[in-house]
């Protein structure tokens, strides 16, 4: 995923990925849909960008389709974030708290980003989505608040330098605090 120059919350790529855009029409079924909340949040923002081979990208129908599909992806990301917190049905209540969450089949989105940070990043991106695309300040603040509370719960603001993920944690912390929770200061500065 080559979004780093535009939204540097993820570590920079080791090599430039191949860009393979796919054009999705109203009647198409997507060939691939991300399964992680982070992948879905990124896809929600990217779905708003018209594909280069879409001759009708300026039409109202095309715009509405992209917006509706982006909203579907954003909602799916939120459902996955909430759903990941649920314990599987096969666990008994007496053992639920003693089982580590990562044993339940969650797949890591980015090899340099610890699994526990992915929901925070997804919420940051969804906050940006609500602010920039939908103009919904209330939802933007809610998503940013959720991300901030999660970041504080993981003590990202106190990351020791010997932690192998210190840079990633610092990126997530500062993007959560500075970039997403204070959009008014960015708007006034521009």
N, C-alpha and C positions, 0 to 999 in steps of 0.2 A: 504494500500500500504506500504509494508515493504522495503523501499529504504533508510530509514534514515541513517543507518550505512555507506552506500556507497555514498550518496549524501545528506548531512544533511541540505538541504535548507527547508525541511518541518519539523514541530515539531516532536519529537519522538513519536512513537505509545504508547498508553496507555497499550495495550496488544499485544502480538505477533500475527499477522494475520495468518490465515490458507493459505498456499501456494497451489494454485490449478492451475498448469500449464495446458495449452491446446495446443495440437499439431495441427497446421494448415498446410494443404497441399495445393498445387497449385489449386486443383479443389474444395477445400472447400470454403464455405462462412462463414465468422466469425460469431459465435453465438452472440458475444458481441463486440461492438466497443465503446470506450469512446466517450462522446459527448462534454466534456469540452476540451479546448485547453491544459490545464495542463495534463489531463488524456491521451490525444493523444500524447503529447510530451514524457511522461513517457513510453507509449506503444511503441513509435518509438525506443527508446533505448532498451527496453526489447525484442522487436521483433527480435533483432539481436542475441540474446542468443538462441542457439539450445535447443530444448526440449529434456529432458532426454530419452523419448521413441522413438525418431527419429533415426532409424537404419542407415539412409543415411545422417546424418547431415554434413559429411565432403565432400559430393559430390558438384561439381560446381553448379548443378541445385538447390540444397538445399540452398547453400550460396547465390546465386543470388535471389532466391525467398525471403529469409529473408531480404536481402538488399532492394529489390524492395518494399516489404511490409512495411519495416521501413520508406522508403522514402515517400510512400503513406501516412502513418500516420503523418510524420513530415509536409508534405505539407497540410494535412487536419488541423493540429493544427494551422499553419500559416493562413489558410483561415478563420478559426473560430476566431482567434484573430482579424483579419481585419474585418470580418463580424459582430462581436459583437459591433463594433464601429458604425455600420450603424444603423440609427434610423428606426424603423418599418414603413412600408408604410402607416399605419393608422394614423400616426401623421402628422399634418399640419406643414409646416415650421415655422409658427408663435409660435407654442407651443413646438417645438422640444427641444429648449434649456432649457425650464423650467421643463421638465419631468426628474425625476431621472432615470438613466440608469438601475438600478437593478430591476425595475418594469417590464422588458421585458422578463421575463422567464429564465434568466440565473440561472443555478443551481450551488450551492457551491460545490467544489470538496472535500475540507477538512474542517471539522467543526471548526478547530482552526485557519484557514487562511482566513482573509477577502477577499471577492470576488475581490476587486480591485488589490490585489497582485498576483492573479493567472496568469494573462497574463505575468507579469514580470518573475515569476518562469518558466513559459512555455518557454519564450524567453531564459532564462538562460540555461535551459535544451537543447533547440534546438541549442544554441551556442555550448554547449559541444558536441552535436551530430555532428554538422558540423566539429568541430575540430578533434574529436577522430575517427569518423567513415568515414567521407568523405574527410578529409584532406583539406577542403576548408577554408583557413584562411580568405579570403575576406568575405564569408558569415558568418563565425564565428564572425568576428569583427562587422559585420552589426547587427547580432542578439544581441550581447552583448551591442552594442551601443543603440539599441532600448530599451533594458531592462534598461540600465543606465538612459536614458532620461526619461523613465516612472517612475523609482524610484525617480529621482530628482524632477519630477513634483508632486509626492506625498509627497515630503519632508521626505523621509524615514531616511535621515541622521540627522534629527532634532527631532526624536521621543522622546516625554517627558516620563519620567518613570511612570507616572500615567496612561498612555495609556494601556488598557488591552491587546493590541496586540503588546506591545513594543518588546518582545523577538522575535516574528515572524518577525516583521518589521526589526529588527536588523539582523536577519539571512538572510533575502532577500537582504538587503542593502549590507552586507559584502560578501555574495556569488556573488552578481552582480559585485561589485567593485573589490574585491581582487582576487577572483578565476577565473572569466570569462574574465575580460578585460585585464589581463596581463598574458597570457599563456606562453609567452617567458621566463618570470622569473621562472616559474615552471619547464619548460623543462631544463633550464640551471642548476637548483638546483638539479635535479635528477641525 
